[in-house]
């Protein structure tokens, strides 16, 4: 299976996915695409020998369809079977999502369906939650919705800040996403629940 990974920032999730696919794996990364020219993940992808593409969304101000057309053209050049959104910070229209129905995954830093959208860690702390985590789901036209393929839970500790909680969740993202992609690329939709035996 050919995997495209879409990033906007440091690309730490992209990196763990790419490294996991370097082993015995039903999929391999064929392109890393960023909406930001300066994304740190682009250098990581190049260091891993993965082709990169940039579709700078600021060139399409107020023209989301134009941005998504450019995105589709860049992707088509690499003929991916699966798209992994990994720290990709642009909302995709139902039209774009529809073209990849059932073949696009996203990782979101909350225990969905709680805390769709942004600032998930601050919201969990403010709500006095004792647990937080991350979710990998199939992308549908609704924001941070869609069938859940995996979740990882972490405790929220007294005195946690959004930074300390984000760092704890990110460690689990890096365990969860590769585990989910392995199953998904093998057409195994059994959810991954971490910690194992939870
Ligand atoms: C992280 O905050 C993560 O929770 C979310 O995107 C952000 C950056 O991820 N998935 P990455 O380092 O660019 O993969």
Boltz pocket constraint, residues with backbone or C-beta under 6 A from the ligand:
constraints:
  - pocket:
      binder: B
      contacts: [[A, 7], [A, 8], [A, 9], [A, 10], [A, 11], [A, 12], [A, 13], [A, 14], [A, 41], [A, 86], [A, 87], [A, 88], [A, 107], [A, 108], [A, 109], [A, 166], [A, 170], [A, 173]]
      max_distance: 6.0
